[in-house]
Amino acid sequence: MSVKTETIEITGLPQGTKEALNRIARENGKSLEEYARTVLEAKLLSHKPFREILAPVREEFAKSGMTEDEFDSLIEQGREAFHKEKR
């Protein structure tokens, strides 16, 4: 399945902005394009209601057939494993 993508060009950035973005991108192990895409997508998500952001998660949970108790147990196991790994 191919995903259709779009391209934008940003002009008029103050001097040094592109280099600063490149540095931050490298620090995060990303290309400038990947980092810029991540920032833009995060900003767009921040304008959506939380209920809308979680809709796909809720849908997949409903399809899974998992009970809320099973889900709570899975989350607790993951939390415990995380804390053990940190120690």
Phi, psi and omega in degrees: 000124178263146180255129178283132180239163178236158181238141172233155175240131180253123178241164175083017177290142176299152180304135178093345183296314182297318180294321178297318178295320177300317181296313179297319179300312179300318179299334179261008178069029182233161171282166177303317182296317179296317181295314180299319178298317179299315180296314180296317181294321178296318179297318178297317179298326183295345180265355179269148174296144181304323180299323179289322179296320183276353183307313180296326179293314179299320180297314179294324177297315179299320180292331185292334183080001180288141177277165178296324178295319178296320179296315178302318179296317179298317178296317180297319177298317179295319178297315179296317179297321178298314181292324176296319181294324181291332183283000000 
